[in-house]
Amino acid sequence: MSKKILVTGGVGYIGSHTVVELQQSGYQVLIVDNLSNSTEKIVDQIEKITGTRPGFTKLDLGDRTETLAYFKKHSDISGVIHFAAYKAVGESTTVPLKYYHNNLFSLINLLEAMDEIQCNSLVFSSSCTVYGQPEELPVSESAPVQKALSPYGNTKQISEEIIYDHSQTSALEAISLRYFNPIGAHESALIGELPLGVPNNLVPFITQTAMGKREMLKIWGDDYNTIDGTAIRDYIHVVDLAKAHVVALERMHGDKKHQRYEVFNLGTGEGSTVLDVILTFQSVNGVKINYQVAERRPGDVEKVWADTRKANEVLGWKTELGLDVMLKSAWEWEKKLNEGILGDLDKFRGNIR
């Protein structure tokens, strides 16, 4: 029988793409999600892509009693991929307690529930924000963890510490995957990034502006110490990112881990400025973007991109899809949403303006 994997936050952006990759790799998948920033309709989309419907339960991992009850009911889960968390850097600077309460308590409840059923394999959705503004670039896993520039980033730092400490005193084995900047959509254009209201991330704001749903794209600062003054990020296709979670699970289940707790950077190893991304989007899709420069946004790092050697050589994973493909797939997803081909998924985003 194939192994049963639980994906928390599995109808979210990265979670849904990972569920697809897991199912296509032969895993049975269960999803829990509180639907605070997602919709159950994504389960239908996953089924259309894979031909298999993952099990879905609406569950808030912040509820310890309900979380423990769920795990006792599904005691044959062999591994967990934990995505469920609030993730907007800017919002976290205005409502920090919301982020600390949700992101940390849900993790603690999850770990306790995993202990109850002796499920000892965890892949954690971490972030390059744990590095703050790195002293050296590209940033490697051995770089010092700097003081976080946002409460969101701090929750990722604290979560990694919680997982590490627990792995040293229990049977838990864990891998934290430190994402750089995931963008793009599945090649089917049946799933993609679906933010509620005003997007906090660059690419959905670009696509909505290109579609005319937003009047203007703001570039947050053009006075950084970069080639064109705009911030630099390492953008990675969400499908490449999703595949890394399957590789990480197989590393644990195949007993290939070197330590009880490991961390890997997930990026392309190349940095692109915000202006690079805008101009590339215009070029590959043949559309114009109305944009203007605004003041820097609190919590934003000036420049960061990944040293991917450890992920390439030790984890055995590397990216395959370039920036052109990322931005074309994001535009195809936006067009399908706009055309109504995906039913009322577009309405889920609520009041666009």
Secondary structure, DSSP 8 states (H G I E B T S, - for coil): ---EEEEETTTSHHHHHHHHHHHHTT-EEEEEE--SS--THHHHHHHHHHS---EEEE--TT-HHHHHHHHHHTTT--EEEE--S---HHHHHH-HHHHHHHHHHHHHHHHHHHHHHT--EEEEEEEGGGG-S-SSSSB-TTS-----SSHHHHHHHHHHHHHHHHHHSSS-EEEEEEE-EEE---TTSSS----SSS-SSHHHHHHHHHTTSSS-EEEE-S-SSSSSSS-EE-EEEHHHHHHHHHHHHHHHHTT--SSSEEEEEES-S--EEHHHHHHHHHHHHT----EEEE---TT--SB--B--HHIIIII-------HHHHHHHHHHHHHHHHHTTTTTHHHHT----
